Amino acid sequence: MDLVKEKKFSAALSITSNTVIIVLKLVVGILTGSISIISEAIHSLSDVLASILTFFAVMRSSEPADAGHQFGHGKYEDMSGFIEGGLIVFAALFIVFEACKKLFFGNIEEINSTPGILVMLFSVVANYIVSSYLFHVAKKSNSVSLYADAQHLRTDIYSSFGVMFGLILIKLTGLAIFDPLIAIFVALFILKTGFEISRETLNNLLDGALPAEDLNKVEDIIKQFHSRGVIEYKNLKSRRVGAEKDIEITLIFPEQMTLLECHKICDEIEDKVEEQLGKTDILIHPEPYCSHQRCQNRQHLG
């Protein structure tokens, strides 16, 4: 299976598994009257919406550049990841609202926790398998949206496990107050994950620079070519577009070096950068050495 087909298959698998899980949680939550199970159903509903967004993003981002999108469609993945983060935040806030309403204003009645324990166990196992596969494909394809979807499912694992633990406590102690308390605890954990995903993808949408670790690797690679004529560099710019990283840089060469020699070195640097950073579109502008004062913002390699 080629990489694009594998990305589409993994996104479709996420939609299918989430749909099955949400139906089970809703049915059991309504039958038992458990706010923590119903909250988990709402969380899973956000998973389904997020998976659909991911599938759409993967389909669109896989399309080649065209006249309307000359730099490709990679931003669809970042947009999808940002919306997913927002859905996680919304789901967490709704869970807190419903749990607090039941805790402070509702009657906390005894619930039959056994069906809920079984459903949560099934959810934990299913989401672990699917999220592990999504993480695998996301890492291999450098897909932002698949990674966000996998992270989304991984939070569902933790939250489902937390709800299952709360239901076991209810079964052992007979204290139904654990139901809304566990729901609130899980929601706060989900909220943190949602903010983290939103922050990272928003940075990409706003063309934020690549992490310092990646930029340091680029600088180290350039330094390897100092002995072959690269005097210095300037105007290093970087950003991430979906699964791809964009880098622009100006390299300073000796005046007597031929264009062919400069071009050969630039090609080698591009290959090494892609080898280190993964899928990268790097644009190198070679310039002859300039001793004038107007030449600023240069990083000496000597």
VOFILUM-633050 format. One line per field, with one value per residue (C-alpha): x, y, z; residue number from 1; residue in one letter. Coordinates in nm, 3 decimals. Each point is the difference from the previous one (the first is absolute). Last residue first. Example, Ala and Ser with C-alpha at 12.3 -4.5 7.8 and 13.67 -1.06 7.14 Angstrom:
2
c1 <- 1.367:-0.137 $
c2 <- -0.106:-0.344 $
c3 <- 0.714:0.066 $
i <- 2:1 $
aa <- s:a $
This chain:
302
c1 <- 3.461:-0.372:-0.098:-0.376:-0.100:-0.264:0.160:0.153:-0.034:0.348:0.156:0.221:-0.231:0.069:-0.187:-0.363:-0.170:-0.378:-0.104:-0.363:-0.077:-0.319:0.028:-0.136:0.213:0.217:0.341:-0.008:-0.184:0.276:0.271:-0.158:-0.043:0.362:0.119:-0.209:0.135:0.359:-0.062:-0.163:0.293:0.247:-0.212:-0.034:0.380:0.196:0.205:-0.220:0.026:-0.337:-0.268:-0.308:-0.352:-0.268:-0.361:-0.150:-0.345:-0.095:-0.261:-0.270:-0.237:0.192:0.276:0.206:0.357:0.207:0.378:0.086:0.379:0.277:0.378:0.317:-0.115:0.313:0.072:0.148:-0.321:-0.208:-0.043:-0.111:-0.311:-0.101:0.045:-0.215:-0.280:0.016:-0.020:-0.313:-0.165:0.078:-0.112:-0.350:-0.124:-0.114:-0.365:-0.188:-0.325:-0.168:0.297:-0.017:-0.375:0.077:0.223:-0.225:-0.318:0.159:0.127:-0.332:-0.191:0.239:-0.045:-0.379:-0.001:0.174:-0.248:-0.288:0.129:-0.001:-0.348:-0.145:0.170:-0.178:-0.335:-0.001:0.185:-0.315:-0.165:0.148:-0.083:0.354:0.117:-0.230:0.051:0.376:-0.020:-0.200:0.270:0.273:-0.200:-0.039:0.375:0.071:-0.238:0.173:0.344:-0.101:-0.194:0.315:0.173:-0.278:0.063:0.374:-0.061:-0.221:0.264:0.267:-0.223:-0.054:0.370:0.113:0.375:-0.076:0.186:-0.070:-0.369:-0.029:0.142:-0.195:-0.318:0.074:0.057:-0.322:-0.202:0.130:-0.021:-0.344:-0.137:0.148:-0.109:-0.348:-0.060:0.098:-0.229:-0.290:0.059:0.025:-0.317:-0.199:0.112:-0.066:-0.368:-0.067:-0.102:-0.144:0.174:-0.288:0.087:0.103:0.359:0.147:-0.240:0.057:0.371:0.017:-0.195:0.216:0.328:-0.098:-0.095:0.336:0.187:-0.199:0.065:0.375:0.019:-0.195:0.239:0.299:-0.168:-0.055:0.372:0.096:-0.231:0.143:0.353:-0.091:-0.172:0.317:0.172:-0.196:0.285:0.217:-0.170:-0.348:-0.237:0.213:0.063:0.224:-0.054:-0.289:0.099:-0.096:-0.360:-0.058:0.197:-0.197:-0.336:0.093:0.129:-0.321:-0.199:0.226:-0.054:-0.377:0.023:0.233:-0.235:-0.270:0.240:0.018:-0.379:-0.018:0.256:-0.226:-0.290:0.216:0.101:-0.359:-0.121:-0.377:0.040:-0.209:0.102:0.371:-0.023:-0.162:0.221:0.320:-0.080:-0.095:0.316:0.223:-0.137:0.038:0.350:0.113:-0.136:0.138:0.346:0.007:-0.080:0.296:0.228:-0.115:0.059:0.352:0.076:-0.123:0.232:0.297:-0.027:-0.150 $
c2 <- 3.038:-0.043:0.365:0.065:0.295:0.252:0.285:0.079:0.378:0.033:-0.121:-0.310:-0.210:-0.366:-0.126:-0.109:-0.340:-0.016:-0.333:-0.115:-0.303:-0.205:-0.258:-0.350:-0.137:0.220:-0.170:-0.163:0.302:0.225:-0.228:-0.003:0.379:0.048:-0.224:0.191:0.333:-0.129:-0.099:0.334:0.194:-0.200:0.054:0.372:0.030:0.105:0.318:0.220:-0.232:-0.137:0.141:-0.214:0.144:-0.209:-0.106:-0.300:-0.158:-0.311:-0.240:-0.208:0.295:0.315:0.067:0.316:0.117:0.305:0.037:0.345:-0.045:-0.253:0.001:-0.083:-0.317:-0.092:-0.368:0.033:0.169:-0.290:-0.183:0.331:-0.010:-0.333:0.133:0.304:-0.221:-0.219:0.310:0.106:-0.335:0.020:0.363:-0.113:0.112:0.360:0.098:0.028:0.117:-0.329:-0.189:0.186:-0.063:-0.373:-0.002:0.214:-0.190:-0.338:0.119:0.164:-0.319:-0.214:0.218:-0.008:-0.381:-0.022:0.245:-0.203:-0.322:0.157:0.144:-0.336:-0.176:0.235:-0.040:-0.383:-0.017:0.140:-0.338:-0.149:-0.376:-0.072:-0.282:0.069:0.375:-0.051:-0.220:0.273:0.254:-0.226:-0.042:0.377:0.044:-0.272:0.167:0.335:-0.147:-0.183:0.300:0.208:-0.250:0.040:0.375:-0.059:-0.231:0.265:0.267:-0.229:-0.074:0.375:0.087:-0.270:-0.072:-0.300:-0.265:0.171:0.047:-0.361:-0.141:0.245:-0.103:-0.369:0.061:0.205:-0.285:-0.272:0.216:0.125:-0.353:-0.117:0.306:0.007:-0.369:0.059:0.304:-0.207:-0.276:0.242:0.180:-0.324:-0.079:0.345:-0.032:0.342:0.133:0.349:0.333:0.247:0.316:0.355:-0.012:-0.322:-0.039:0.355:-0.033:-0.314:0.162:0.312:-0.189:-0.230:0.299:0.165:-0.318:-0.042:0.362:-0.034:-0.323:0.161:0.296:-0.232:-0.175:0.336:0.076:-0.346:0.040:0.342:-0.139:-0.285:0.233:0.210:-0.271:0.087:0.085:0.313:0.104:-0.033:0.149:-0.095:-0.348:-0.172:-0.374:-0.150:-0.193:0.295:-0.026:-0.369:0.015:0.306:-0.159:-0.318:0.211:0.202:-0.323:-0.126:0.323:-0.031:-0.360:0.091:0.284:-0.265:-0.208:0.281:0.022:-0.375:0.041:0.260:-0.246:-0.257:0.249:0.123:-0.355:-0.044:-0.376:-0.034:0.341:-0.065:-0.356:0.116:0.305:-0.193:-0.276:0.247:0.204:-0.307:-0.118:0.346:0.039:-0.327:0.095:0.355:-0.116:-0.269:0.262:0.213:-0.306:-0.097:0.352:0.013:-0.351:0.101:0.302:-0.207:-0.282:-0.337 $
c3 <- 1.035:-0.060:0.006:0.027:-0.214:0.104:-0.192:-0.339:-0.011:0.149:-0.324:0.003:-0.216:-0.072:-0.305:0.055:-0.016:0.069:0.150:0.001:0.216:-0.028:0.275:0.053:0.284:0.220:-0.011:-0.346:-0.138:0.132:-0.144:-0.346:-0.001:0.106:-0.285:-0.252:0.128:-0.036:-0.364:-0.077:0.143:-0.214:-0.314:0.073:0.004:0.309:-0.053:0.217:0.300:0.116:0.234:0.059:0.020:0.167:-0.041:0.178:-0.035:0.198:-0.135:0.168:0.031:-0.085:0.253:0.003:-0.044:-0.084:0.007:-0.138:0.023:-0.055:0.016:-0.191:-0.179:-0.197:0.046:0.350:0.116:-0.135:0.333:0.153:-0.223:0.153:0.354:-0.085:-0.134:0.311:0.220:-0.191:0.075:0.373:0.011:-0.099:-0.343:-0.032:0.027:-0.327:0.165:-0.090:0.144:0.332:0.005:-0.034:0.308:0.219:-0.093:0.076:0.340:0.091:-0.077:0.202:0.308:-0.032:-0.020:0.339:0.148:-0.142:0.158:0.347:-0.054:-0.111:0.293:0.240:-0.183:0.047:0.333:0.165:-0.067:0.321:0.000:0.113:-0.231:-0.297:0.028:0.015:-0.312:-0.173:0.089:-0.139:-0.322:-0.024:0.037:-0.256:-0.243:0.062:-0.054:-0.316:-0.129:0.046:-0.231:-0.255:-0.023:-0.018:-0.296:-0.162:0.057:-0.149:-0.297:-0.050:0.020:-0.245:-0.005:-0.227:0.204:0.331:-0.081:-0.123:0.326:0.218:-0.183:0.058:0.370:0.012:-0.153:0.234:0.313:-0.101:-0.026:0.332:0.201:-0.160:0.076:0.363:0.015:-0.135:0.255:0.293:-0.117:-0.011:0.360:0.152:0.085:0.145:0.341:-0.019:0.022:0.019:-0.189:0.091:0.123:-0.141:-0.293:-0.120:0.069:-0.217:-0.285:-0.004:0.034:-0.290:-0.214:0.069:-0.100:-0.322:-0.100:0.064:-0.202:-0.283:-0.002:-0.027:-0.292:-0.168:0.025:-0.132:-0.299:-0.083:0.021:-0.233:-0.246:0.001:-0.207:-0.314:-0.238:-0.034:-0.326:0.144:-0.260:-0.302:0.140:0.254:0.034:0.199:0.313:0.221:-0.119:0.074:0.326:0.112:-0.079:0.189:0.289:0.014:0.009:0.277:0.196:-0.030:0.119:0.287:0.104:0.022:0.210:0.255:0.000:0.062:0.279:0.156:-0.024:0.180:0.272:0.035:0.074:-0.046:-0.049:-0.316:-0.138:0.056:-0.138:-0.324:-0.037:0.070:-0.250:-0.274:0.064:-0.023:-0.336:-0.155:0.139:-0.158:-0.342:-0.004:0.112:-0.268:-0.265:0.113:-0.002:-0.350:-0.136:0.145:-0.132:-0.346:0.002:0.122:-0.253:0.101 $
i <- 302:301:300:299:298:297:296:295:294:293:292:291:290:289:288:287:286:285:284:283:282:281:280:279:278:277:276:275:274:273:272:271:270:269:268:267:266:265:264:263:262:261:260:259:258:257:256:255:254:253:252:251:250:249:248:247:246:245:244:243:242:241:240:239:238:237:236:235:234:233:232:231:230:229:228:227:226:225:224:223:222:221:220:219:218:217:216:215:214:213:212:211:210:209:208:207:206:205:204:203:202:201:200:199:198:197:196:195:194:193:192:191:190:189:188:187:186:185:184:183:182:181:180:179:178:177:176:175:174:173:172:171:170:169:168:167:166:165:164:163:162:161:160:159:158:157:156:155:154:153:152:151:150:149:148:147:146:145:144:143:142:141:140:139:138:137:136:135:134:133:132:131:130:129:128:127:126:125:124:123:122:121:120:119:118:117:116:115:114:113:112:111:110:109:108:107:106:105:104:103:102:101:100:99:98:97:96:95:94:93:92:91:90:89:88:87:86:85:84:83:82:81:80:79:78:77:76:75:74:73:72:71:70:69:68:67:66:65:64:63:62:61:60:59:58:57:56:55:54:53:52:51:50:49:48:47:46:45:44:43:42:41:40:39:38:37:36:35:34:33:32:31:30:29:28:27:26:25:24:23:22:21:20:19:18:17:16:15:14:13:12:11:10:9:8:7:6:5:4:3:2:1 $
aa <- g:l:h:q:r:n:q:c:r:q:h:s:c:y:p:e:p:h:i:l:i:d:t:k:g:l:q:e:e:v:k:d:e:i:e:d:c:i:k:h:c:e:l:l:t:m:q:e:p:f:i:l:t:i:e:i:d:k:e:a:g:v:r:r:s:k:l:n:k:y:e:i:v:g:r:s:h:f:q:k:i:i:d:e:v:k:n:l:d:e:a:p:l:a:g:d:l:l:n:n:l:t:e:r:s:i:e:f:g:t:k:l:i:f:l:a:v:f:i:a:i:l:p:d:f:i:a:l:g:t:l:k:i:l:i:l:g:f:m:v:g:f:s:s:y:i:d:t:r:l:h:q:a:d:a:y:l:s:v:s:n:s:k:k:a:v:h:f:l:y:s:s:v:i:y:n:a:v:v:s:f:l:m:v:l:i:g:p:t:s:n:i:e:e:i:n:g:f:f:l:k:k:c:a:e:f:v:i:f:l:a:a:f:v:i:l:g:g:e:i:f:g:s:m:d:e:y:k:g:h:g:f:q:h:g:a:d:a:p:e:s:s:r:m:v:a:f:f:t:l:i:s:a:l:v:d:s:l:s:h:i:a:e:s:i:i:s:i:s:g:t:l:i:g:v:v:l:k:l:v:i:i:v:t:n:s:t:i:s:l:a:a:s:f:k:k:e:k:v:l:d:m $
